[in-house]
Amino acid sequence: MNPVLDALRGDEPQRIVLHDRWGATTAGQALETIRRIAGALSDDDYGPGRVAALFGPVSTRSYLCAVAAEWAGGGQVEVPTDLPLDEQRRIITTCEARHVIADPTTVDSSTLRDLAETPGVELLTLGPASSGTDLLAPDHPAPTTLPVRHEAREGEPNRITLTGGTTGRAKLVLRRHPPTRPPNVPWLATIMRRGPTPATVLKSGRLTGFGRTLGDAALTMGGRFVSRPTFDPDEVLRLLVEEGVTHLALSPHELRTLIEHPPTATTDLPHLRFILSATAATSPTLLRRAIEVFGPIVRPVYGQTEAGLISSLEPEDYASGVAEVLRSCGRPLPRVGVEVRGEDGTPVPPGRRGEIWVTTPNMMDEYLDRPGDTAHALQRGWLRTGDVGLLDQRGLLTVLGRASEGIPIGETVVFASEVDTILQQHPRVRDSATVDLPGSAGPTLGAVVVTTDPGVSGPELLAHLAEHSGRLPVPSVVRNASHIPRTYANEPHWDTLRAWCASPEAHPVAADVASSRRHP
């Protein structure tokens, strides 16, 4: 059975369980919407073996549509709205998704028109729109009960999600329907049980696998799921107060924006008891700032599209303030195995760098249409994450970055996070991103820096690095910017950053100073 549907059926019909920009939805209304969507999809030949493309950011209707599609036994893929149209169509075609479903309250009419004109695609909308067929049209009566469930066939597509796309093109991660559905209480659901009242969870942005998991956990634990299509700090603060939000999910970029938003400092948030910082690394400096503003309720997590959530840094671990602990992403979650392995595939001693391998309850089955990549990543029940990191004697995991993004400078392999951790300790640096740049004598480093003072110079930042980073190689080029460009997954967009560092606006650091520290 579906745990969300079970929870809604057993709930008080008039209790509000969902809330978005267009109002509140009760448990009874949620069930009716699921019935309508599941019935309409079944009538349109959607079910086992079919894949629907869910288009648009998170909303109440898009979330309930995801639940209904799962009930119908088919598969689903979430297509980010801010990808180019050609890339969106590539994803839809690769997944063989004949049905594209969009919420017209969050997707503009021109985009809907483009989707409707995609060859081989039927556009379905969650409400009236200028293009497509309305799944919730009044002339399509809702069944009085849920349609008979089309049992998903073992091995058929279930959920397809996208990797981060830091270099422009994302891989499609496929999870198939298993032979049985074992009981699974996610770590998030366990966290939501804590506290004097049921959880009220706030998530903005995409309806990712992670976003779906948040909604499922909230409803199955008797709580509420509040969603917004975009992140706005004023609106977040208002919702934290008016809706009594207890659990807030943010990317590190959004967390930084909320911290620096002036009204945050004077807003009383008595209900908030959990902030999840996900989708990218949370720097030690950002974590310290967040704890100063919100208290020890911030939990940075590490996860991957291919594996789900892997580890969490808990308040009891970072209470000591030890720098190495703040730099880590915490301990593996229950039922998660983590090993750091050397090039020969065997575990390395604590404290030594290597590739991170994991096994989790939510591992992918394959990369869609990439058998070679799948065989490389999945080996004997373990997933090669492609990340480099280390496990210390305490069992804390530190992630340095993608193995493919290690930058050889002389005899040292440097990761952007190592330089950025030091840069962001400068009192006038808000954010930074370090990249590799081609050079006649080998790669060099470039840094894009967002400061609170445009007068902060490259030499000043270099001196800061020299004081705090030992013999770590330093950037030869620094560019000030108003923001760090990011992908749809809130990860730094490395190609854009490299182009910025090569632009006339970038400032070369004094050659005699930089070269003296380039080869440790």
SVG drawing of the C-alpha trace seen along z (x, -y; Angstrom):
<svg xmlns="http://www.w3.org/2000/svg" viewBox="-19 -50 78 60">
<polyline fill="none" stroke="black" stroke-width="0.4" points="0.0,0.0 1.0,-3.6 1.9,-5.1 0.8,-8.6 -2.6,-7.4 -2.9,-5.3 -2.1,-8.3 -4.6,-10.5 -7.4,-7.9 -6.8,-7.6 -6.7,-11.3 -9.4,-13.7 -10.9,-14.8 -11.0,-18.5 -7.4,-18.7 -5.1,-20.9 -2.3,-18.7 -0.9,-20.8 -0.4,-24.5 0.9,-26.4 0.7,-29.9 -2.9,-29.2 -4.2,-28.1 -4.7,-25.2 -5.7,-21.6 -7.4,-19.3 -6.8,-15.5 -10.2,-15.0 -9.5,-17.4 -6.1,-15.8 -7.7,-12.4 -10.2,-13.7 -7.5,-15.3 -5.5,-12.1 -8.6,-10.2 -9.3,-12.6 -5.7,-12.5 -5.3,-8.8 -8.6,-8.2 -7.9,-10.5 -4.4,-9.0 -5.8,-5.5 -8.4,-6.5 -5.6,-7.9 -3.7,-4.6 -1.1,-5.5 0.1,-2.7 2.7,0.0 5.4,-0.4 4.5,-4.0 6.5,-7.1 5.1,-10.6 7.2,-13.7 6.3,-16.0 7.1,-19.6 7.3,-22.6 8.3,-23.4 6.7,-22.0 3.1,-22.8 0.3,-21.0 -1.1,-19.7 2.2,-18.6 3.0,-16.7 -0.4,-15.0 0.0,-14.2 3.3,-12.4 1.4,-10.3 -1.4,-9.6 1.0,-8.5 2.7,-6.1 -0.6,-4.7 -1.4,-4.1 1.7,-1.9 3.7,-3.9 7.0,-5.7 7.7,-9.4 10.6,-11.8 10.8,-15.4 11.9,-17.9 13.5,-21.1 11.9,-24.2 15.1,-26.2 16.8,-23.8 16.9,-24.8 13.9,-23.5 16.1,-21.1 17.5,-19.6 14.0,-19.2 12.8,-17.5 15.9,-15.2 14.9,-14.1 11.3,-13.5 12.3,-11.5 15.0,-9.5 12.5,-8.5 9.9,-7.7 7.4,-9.8 4.3,-10.2 2.5,-12.1 3.9,-15.5 2.1,-16.9 2.4,-20.5 0.7,-22.8 -0.3,-25.9 -0.2,-28.0 3.6,-27.6 4.4,-27.2 3.9,-30.1 1.7,-29.7 4.6,-30.0 6.4,-27.1 3.2,-25.0 2.8,-25.8 6.4,-24.6 5.7,-21.4 2.5,-20.8 4.3,-21.1 6.9,-18.4 6.5,-15.5 5.0,-12.4 3.9,-14.1 0.5,-14.7 0.4,-17.7 -1.8,-17.3 -2.4,-20.1 -3.4,-20.3 -6.0,-22.9 -7.3,-25.0 -4.6,-26.3 -4.2,-27.7 -2.6,-24.5 -3.1,-20.8 -5.9,-18.8 -7.0,-19.6 -6.8,-16.5 -9.0,-18.2 -11.7,-19.5 -15.2,-19.7 -16.6,-17.5 -14.2,-14.7 -16.0,-13.5 -13.9,-12.3 -14.4,-8.6 -16.0,-8.1 -13.1,-5.8 -9.6,-5.5 -9.4,-3.7 -8.3,-0.1 -4.5,-0.2 -2.6,1.1 0.1,3.1 3.5,2.0 5.4,4.7 8.7,5.7 11.6,4.1 9.4,1.4 10.5,-2.2 9.4,-3.8 11.3,-7.1 13.8,-8.8 15.8,-11.7 18.5,-13.9 22.1,-14.4 23.4,-17.8 24.5,-18.8 27.4,-20.9 29.0,-20.7 25.7,-21.2 24.2,-17.8 22.7,-15.7 22.6,-11.9 19.2,-10.2 19.1,-8.0 16.6,-5.2 15.0,-3.3 12.8,-0.4 9.8,1.1 11.1,3.8 9.6,7.3 8.2,6.3 8.0,3.0 9.7,3.5 8.7,1.3 11.0,-1.8 10.9,-4.5 13.2,-7.2 15.6,-9.0 13.6,-12.2 10.4,-10.6 12.3,-9.6 13.5,-13.2 9.9,-14.5 8.7,-12.4 10.7,-14.5 9.1,-17.5 5.9,-18.4 3.8,-18.9 3.5,-17.3 6.0,-18.6 5.2,-21.3 7.7,-21.1 8.6,-24.0 10.2,-23.3 10.6,-25.6 11.9,-25.0 11.9,-21.7 9.8,-18.6 12.9,-16.4 13.2,-13.0 14.4,-14.8 11.4,-17.2 9.0,-14.2 10.6,-12.4 10.1,-15.5 6.4,-15.7 5.9,-12.0 7.6,-12.1 5.5,-15.0 2.2,-13.5 2.9,-10.0 4.0,-11.4 0.7,-13.3 2.2,-16.7 1.8,-19.3 3.8,-20.0 4.1,-23.6 5.5,-24.4 6.5,-27.4 7.6,-27.4 10.5,-29.7 12.6,-30.8 11.9,-34.2 13.4,-35.2 10.5,-37.5 8.0,-34.8 10.0,-32.2 10.0,-34.3 6.3,-35.0 5.5,-31.3 7.8,-30.3 5.7,-32.6 2.2,-32.3 2.2,-28.6 4.3,-27.6 6.9,-25.8 9.0,-23.4 11.2,-21.9 12.9,-24.0 14.8,-22.6 17.2,-24.9 20.2,-24.8 23.4,-26.4 22.9,-29.3 19.3,-29.8 20.5,-29.4 23.1,-32.2 20.5,-34.4 18.1,-33.9 20.8,-34.6 21.9,-37.9 18.3,-39.0 18.0,-41.9 14.5,-41.0 15.7,-37.6 17.7,-38.9 14.6,-40.5 12.0,-37.8 11.0,-35.5 10.8,-31.9 9.5,-29.9 8.3,-26.9 11.4,-26.2 13.3,-23.2 15.1,-21.8 16.9,-23.3 18.2,-20.9 21.0,-22.2 21.2,-20.0 22.1,-19.7 25.6,-21.1 28.4,-21.4 27.7,-23.7 31.0,-25.5 32.2,-25.8 31.8,-29.5 28.2,-29.3 27.4,-26.7 28.8,-28.9 26.7,-31.9 23.6,-29.8 24.1,-28.5 24.6,-32.1 21.3,-33.1 19.1,-30.1 20.8,-28.1 22.0,-24.5 19.2,-23.3 21.0,-23.3 21.9,-19.9 24.1,-19.8 23.5,-16.6 25.4,-14.8 23.6,-12.8 23.6,-11.9 20.9,-11.5 22.2,-7.9 22.1,-7.0 19.7,-9.3 20.8,-10.7 24.1,-9.4 25.1,-11.3 24.1,-14.1 26.1,-16.4 24.2,-16.5 24.3,-19.4 25.8,-17.1 28.8,-16.6 29.5,-20.2 28.8,-21.6 32.5,-21.4 33.3,-23.9 36.2,-21.8 37.1,-23.0 37.5,-19.4 34.0,-18.5 32.4,-21.7 34.2,-20.8 32.6,-17.3 29.2,-16.2 28.6,-14.1 28.0,-10.4 26.4,-7.8 22.6,-7.6 21.0,-4.3 21.2,-1.5 23.8,-3.4 27.3,-1.9 30.3,-4.2 33.8,-3.2 36.7,-5.3 38.7,-3.2 42.1,-3.5 42.8,-3.0 42.9,0.8 39.3,0.7 40.2,1.6 39.4,-0.6 42.1,-3.0 43.0,-3.8 41.0,-6.6 42.1,-10.0 43.5,-9.1 41.9,-10.4 40.2,-8.1 37.1,-7.6 33.8,-7.3 31.8,-4.2 28.3,-3.8 25.5,-1.3 22.0,-2.7 18.4,-1.6 17.6,-3.9 20.3,-3.0 19.6,-3.6 19.2,-0.6 21.1,-2.2 21.9,-5.2 19.3,-5.2 20.8,-4.2 24.3,-4.3 25.3,-0.7 29.0,-1.5 28.6,-4.2 26.3,-1.9 28.8,1.0 31.5,-1.4 29.3,-2.9 27.6,0.2 29.8,3.0 28.8,5.9 26.0,3.9 28.1,0.7 28.0,-2.6 31.1,-4.4 30.1,-8.0 32.9,-9.6 33.6,-11.8 36.9,-12.0 36.9,-12.3 38.0,-10.8 36.6,-9.1 38.2,-10.1 38.7,-8.1 35.3,-9.5 33.4,-8.1 32.8,-11.6 32.8,-11.8 34.5,-14.8 33.8,-15.2 36.4,-17.2 34.8,-17.1 34.4,-15.1 37.4,-12.9 37.2,-14.3 37.5,-17.9 40.7,-17.4 43.2,-20.0 46.8,-18.9 49.0,-21.9 52.6,-20.8 52.7,-17.6 49.6,-18.5 46.0,-17.6 43.8,-20.5 40.0,-20.5 38.0,-23.7 36.4,-23.2 39.8,-23.3 40.5,-26.8 36.9,-28.0 36.8,-27.0 39.7,-29.3 38.5,-32.1 35.1,-32.2 36.8,-32.7 37.7,-36.2 35.4,-38.6 34.4,-40.4 33.9,-37.3 30.2,-36.2 30.7,-33.4 33.4,-32.0 34.0,-29.3 37.4,-28.1 38.1,-26.4 40.9,-25.1 42.3,-27.2 44.6,-26.0 48.1,-27.3 51.3,-26.8 53.0,-25.2 50.0,-23.2 46.7,-24.0 46.3,-27.0 43.6,-28.1 41.0,-30.9 38.6,-32.1 35.3,-34.0 34.6,-35.8 31.4,-37.6 32.3,-40.2 30.6,-42.6 33.1,-45.3 34.0,-45.7 37.3,-47.1 38.6,-43.7 41.6,-43.0 43.2,-39.8 46.4,-40.4 44.5,-40.9 42.7,-37.6 46.0,-35.9 47.5,-37.2 44.6,-35.8 45.1,-32.4 48.8,-32.5 48.1,-33.1 45.5,-30.4 46.1,-27.6 49.7,-26.5 51.2,-25.5 47.9,-25.1 48.3,-26.3 46.5,-29.7 44.6,-31.2 46.5,-33.1 43.3,-34.9 40.5,-36.4 37.3,-37.9 34.8,-39.8 31.2,-39.0 27.7,-39.7 26.8,-36.1 28.1,-32.5 26.3,-31.1 24.5,-27.8 22.8,-25.0 19.2,-24.0 20.4,-21.8 22.0,-24.7 25.5,-23.5 28.2,-25.9 28.3,-26.0 31.9,-25.3 32.0,-26.1 30.5,-29.6 33.0,-30.2 35.9,-29.3 34.7,-31.7 34.3,-34.5 37.9,-33.9 39.1,-34.2 37.3,-37.5 38.8,-41.0 37.1,-41.7 39.2,-39.1 42.2,-40.4 45.6,-38.5 47.3,-38.2 50.8,-39.5 52.9,-36.9 55.8,-37.0 53.6,-36.3 51.4,-33.7 54.3,-31.7 56.1,-31.5 53.2,-29.5 52.1,-27.5 54.3,-24.5 54.2,-23.4"/>
</svg>
